[in-house]
Amino acid sequence: MSRVLVTGSADGLGRTAAESLLSAGHEVIVHARNSERAAGLDTLVGRGAHLVVGDFTDRDGVRRIAAELNDAEPLDAVIHNAGVWSGRPVMPVNIIAPYLLTALLRSPRRLVYLSSSSHFGGHPSLKGVDWRGSSVGSYSDSKLFVTTLATAVARLRPGVLSNAVDPGWVPTKMGGPGAPDDLELGHRTQEWLATSNDPQALTTGGYWYHRQRQQPHRAVHDEAFQDRLLRALAEETGTAL
């Protein structure tokens, strides 16, 4: 069985993924951004899940989570599920936090990043990006960046399985009740990539939709763009990958 961190697991796809992994016998670390939301995870903690708390808009909070996890038993996998659409700073949650966790966590050998079909509308330009989230920022850009991060990690860390997943437009709080995709299918691919020994799940550098490997935005596989993105994130956070 695997030890898996699922970020943003207080509700939505993160919650369903954490519940499913627990039911399958895996050791799960759930995450909430504050104590109020953490209280909603009492049921999962009662079933054996471990809990970490930290607001992903706060870089020091992300660093504290990484330090706490590095002091515990090694992780086998991280599902970078936490994300925001609007109303909260987009770039800090959707790309800065997963980048920092990737740079700081020592042990995971499988990394799964939640992307979106919206990444196709993102712009492969780093000019004027509001990494601090003072304004809301572009959700599409953030998902292009995190998909590119997944592929860059696959290239630069050959011992790590790093993939991005489009869960579909599913009826979560973010997706809305009228979302047309299947909520059940929305969390299965990331669990499979994090824990399965199926030959396909043991590949890296993919962009997946419902266990089918797809072609992402062409910038995702542009190594020059990957390198520019990593340099910008390293400079912004003071932490190299």
Secondary structure, DSSP 8 states (H G I E B T S, - for coil): --EEEESS-SSHHHHHHHHHHHHTT-EEEEEESSHHHHHTTHHHHHTT-EEEE--TT-HHHHHHHHHHHHTSS--SEEEE----SSSS-HHIIIIIHHHHHHHH----SEEEEE--GGGGG-----TT--TT-SS---HHHHHHHHHHHHHHHHHH-TTSEEEEE---S-SSTTT-TT--S-HHHHHHHHHHHHH--STGGG--S-EEETTEEE---GGGG-HHHHHHHHHHHHHHHT---
